[in-house]
Amino acid sequence: MKKHLLILLINFFTLSLLAQISIGTSDMPVSGDTIRYSNARLSSVGDYTTTGANYSWNFDTLRPTSQGRRDFVAGTNTPYSIIFGFTAYGEKTLDTVPIPNIPIPGIPAISITDMYSFYSKSSTKFITEGLGLKLNGIPLPNFYTNEDELYFFPLNYSDRDSSTFRFSTISNTLIPFQYIKQGHRITEVDGWGTIATPHGTVSCLRVVTTQYSIDTLKGTITLPVIGTQPFAFGFPNYARSYQWLSTGEHIPYFEVSGTLNGTTFNPNQARYRDNYINFVGIKEETKNLAISVFPNPATNQITVITNKDNGNIKAEIVDLQGKIVLSKDLMHNSEIKNKHTLDLNLLAKGLYILNLSNLEGKQSLKISIQ
């Protein structure tokens, strides 16, 4: 009898693991969530495009390189108080936004800090409501006039949703620039099954979400050095994310994201749900990605010379507390040596680590800003 009961339990567990799941509002983040994830080396990801019904994705060889934490807090516990209402909650996305220091007569220097994304959810959707930021220390709310619906519920296999969005920063006579983002998002559930990562094995839905937007930087006042009329510069911003969603996790169990150039997807980040990892003693694959980095010590900017054979390189400047304070993609061209500059004007004086990485490895260099 005990043997039969054990067999029944095993069969029940197996069927539960293989059952097709549905994602709903309870599977999204809530205010108070503190969720840890690991960033994985892109070269360790393997095949992330193949999908289908009752499919088993195996990513248990992912190699973590660093960790992060997503903290979702009530709007009243952010610098933007109750501006976004009592149901929205915020997630801090950046401490400081890197802005080139371009002196313009009559226009004071601009600093953007404490950037928060604000979300809300209902029984039918999970949306981005707006963005909070401090402009030269002054808290400002910036809203989506057409909300960005990230998911519609319930989310099931073969669902395909499309939605539009429009976002703009606040505009007045004291702010010389306005940022506008508008476009549409397509979200498709193209697979279901199980996913295995170093964190474990769970049932999942595979979701592909693609954002097609035009981003515009618009002058709100006349600048004599540019012309007699306000200016506007628009550029496409196409991004895609491959996500594996599971019940009760509140963030993707695994996610590969990047940019879209035509039909070509260029991944630049892979991260998965994880527990705390002590990285002391973990050996990184090292590769000399930079031929030269100068000047060091630096003041306003630093130049990175790379070989075209190294392809595209991700550059991140990290402070001594491990916080990423500047990030930039170093794109290769046809020249034998590629020259890239990183603007350091918004960084405080001190010691930092410059991390360079691509699909083949990572290089870390100490730099000093004086």
Secondary structure, DSSP 4 states (H G I P E B T S, - for coil): -HHHHHHHHHHHHHHHHHSPP-B-GGGS--TT-EEEEEEE-GGG----S---TTEEEE-TT--EEEEEEEEEEEGGGSTTTTTT-SS-EEEEEEEE-------BTTB----EEEEEEEEEE-SSEEEEEEEEEEETTEEEEEEEEEEEEEEESSB-TT-EEEEEEEEE----TT--EEEEEEEEEEEEEEEEEEEEETTEEEEEEEEEEEEEEEEEEEESS--TTT-SS--EEEEEEEEEEEEEE-TT-SS-SEEEEEEEETTEEEEEEEEEE------TTPPPPB---EEEEE-SSBSSEEEEEEEGGG-SEEEEEE-TTS-EEEEEEE---SSSEEEEEEE-TTSPSEEEEEEEE-SS-EEEEEEEE-
